[in-house]
Amino acid sequence: MRLPNVGEQYEAQNERQRNLTIELADVQNFKRDQDIEVGAARLIIKSPNGTRYELKVSNSGTVSASTV
């Protein structure tokens, strides 16, 4: 996210726009104590040795992992 540079003088309209930009970006962040639903996106996790794995779940609930 790139916010505009601060002007020499305070301008309420610029502050409103800056706040709106921050609020819209914040909506996209994951929050503590809230469920995370991936949907159509992939869930990829990295092991301690750096190997990346894609996690999948079948319609019966079986979870599997494969290297990416």
Legacy VTK file of the C-alpha trace (Angstrom):
# vtk DataFile Version 3.0
C-alpha trace
ASCII
DATASET POLYDATA
POINTS 68 float
0.000 0.000 0.000
1.313 3.429 -0.886
-0.073 6.415 0.948
0.423 9.940 -0.394
3.125 12.066 1.194
2.063 14.363 3.993
1.385 17.914 2.848
2.811 21.037 4.425
-0.568 21.919 5.928
-3.326 19.815 7.466
-6.197 19.202 5.053
-9.265 17.355 6.316
-10.099 15.910 2.881
-6.624 14.381 2.580
-6.949 12.831 6.044
-10.373 11.382 5.189
-8.939 9.847 2.007
-5.919 8.451 3.886
-8.184 6.922 6.554
-10.443 5.367 3.912
-7.429 3.859 2.125
-6.158 2.321 5.372
-9.611 1.007 6.344
-10.157 -0.623 2.940
-6.747 -2.318 3.112
-7.386 -3.474 6.691
-10.562 -5.303 5.649
-8.375 -7.689 3.631
-6.257 -8.688 6.657
-6.852 -11.822 8.696
-7.892 -11.096 12.271
-7.249 -12.999 15.483
-10.033 -15.178 16.832
-11.861 -15.251 13.500
-12.360 -18.179 11.145
-10.292 -18.195 7.947
-12.042 -19.577 4.889
-9.837 -20.095 1.854
-12.601 -20.795 -0.675
-11.319 -21.365 -4.222
-7.768 -20.251 -3.366
-5.038 -22.733 -2.460
-3.698 -23.186 1.060
0.081 -23.524 0.897
2.246 -24.032 3.951
6.030 -24.256 4.267
7.892 -26.869 6.302
10.941 -25.963 8.414
13.262 -27.143 5.621
11.561 -24.828 3.112
9.472 -27.396 1.230
6.082 -25.975 0.240
2.931 -28.101 0.513
-0.555 -27.545 -0.838
-3.276 -28.782 1.508
-6.489 -30.171 0.042
-9.649 -31.663 1.515
-11.998 -34.067 -0.264
-15.793 -33.991 -0.083
-15.578 -36.717 2.587
-13.236 -34.586 4.725
-10.011 -36.415 3.956
-7.049 -34.031 4.156
-4.048 -34.530 1.869
-0.833 -32.645 1.152
1.291 -32.511 -1.967
4.484 -30.622 -2.749
4.201 -27.478 -4.810
LINES 1 69
68 0 1 2 3 4 5 6 7 8 9 10 11 12 13 14 15 16 17 18 19 20 21 22 23 24 25 26 27 28 29 30 31 32 33 34 35 36 37 38 39 40 41 42 43 44 45 46 47 48 49 50 51 52 53 54 55 56 57 58 59 60 61 62 63 64 65 66 67
